[in-house]
């Protein structure tokens, strides 16, 4: 993967909440290709999954931690970096992911598409297409990298 100064990608471990965690794990594996690393609880109340180098903790929703399906609106979007965006898009669309943005190249040098999962979480699947400094597309650099 090439480097893009406009979109640095390093390790962050987000926690994402689902009303039906068992169904979510199955769907995320089938539609987005996530691989389950571990799970805990009976019934399952938590799991860790990954897609390449993107690692995510999944948990059941409860008071103070709700999914977009329960809230009625999205609260965030997660970006996953991978090389084969086109193949991933075809797989996700075939498995019923709601496509929010068709594959396209952004002004800041990413080739990506956006989708929503079975409980309304928003995902971007992206590949660095060009290495662009943020100031080349109109951003103001506050602290140079």
N, C-alpha and C positions, 0 to 999 in steps of 0.2 A: 504494500500500500504506500502510495506517495504521501508526503507530508504536505499539509495545507496550513499556513500560518493563520488563516482566517478561522479555522475550525480545529483547534488542537484536541486530540483524543487521548486521554489518559484514564486510569482506572478510578471509577466511582462505583460504589455499591448501593444502588437505589433499592428501596423497599416499596413494593407495589401490592395493593390490597384487593382481594377478590371475595365476593359474596360466596361463590361456589369454587373453592380453591381446587378441588379434585378435577372438576370440569375445565378449569382454567389451565391447569398443568397439561392436561391432555390436548386441549385446543392449541396452546402456545407451541407445543411440540409438533403437532401435526401441521399447523398453518404457517408458523414462523420458523420452525426448525430448532427450537430451543431443546437442549439436552438436560435432563434432570440429573443433578449431582447428588443431592440427598433430600430427604423429607423427614418430618417428625410429626408426632401427634396421631391419635386415633379417635375420631377421623382426622385426616391430615389437617394440620393447622399452620404448617410452615414448610417451605421448600427453598432450595437454591437451584437455579437453572443457569445455563450459559449458552451463548451462541458465539463461537469463536472466543475472543477475549472479553466479551461483554458478559459480566456476571450480575445476576439480579436475585434478590431475596423476594419471595412471594409469601404472603400471609393472608389468613382469613380476615375479613373485615370484622370490626366490632366497634363499640362506642369510641368515638374520636378518630377512627380509622375506617373510612368508607371508600367504596369504589365509585367511579363516575356513574355507573348504573343506579346505585342507591342515591347518589346526590342529585342526579339529573343534569349534571354538567361535568366537563373535563376539568381537571385541576393541574395537569402537566403534560408534557410530551417527552418521551425518551428517544434518544438517537442511538442507534446501533450501527456500528461501522462494519461493513463487509465488502468483499470484492465483487461478488456476483449479484448485484442489485437487480438486474433484469430477471434472472432465474428466480430470485427470492420473491420478486413482485408476482411472477406468474404463479408460483406455489401458493402464496398468500391469497391471491384473487381466486384461485381454483378452490381453496378451502373455505371461502366465504368471508374473508376479511373485508370490512367496509373500506374501500379505497377513498381516501380524502384528497390525495394529490397523485396524479399519474407520474411516472418517472420523468424527470427533467433535470437539466443542469441549472443551478442557481447562479446568481451574479457573484456570489462569494466563493465559487469554485467547487461545489459539491454536486454530485449526481445522485439524486435521491427520489424516493416516493414516500407518501404518508398513508398510514392505514390506522384503523381503529379495531380493537379486539372485541371479543364477545361481551365484555362488560364496560366498554366505552373508553378504555385507556388508549391514548394516542401514541403512535410509534412512527418514527422516521427511520428508514433504512437507507444508509448513505455510503457513498464511496468518494474519497477525495479525487476530484477530476483534474484540478489545477492547483498549483501552489500560488496563492494570491496574498499579498499583504493587505490587511483590512483597508488601508488608506487608498488602495487602487480602485475600490468600488464604492467609496463614499463614507466609510466609517472614520471616526476620529480616534487615533491611537493615544491613549492616556499614559500607559506604561509599556514601553517596547519590550518584547520578549527577547 
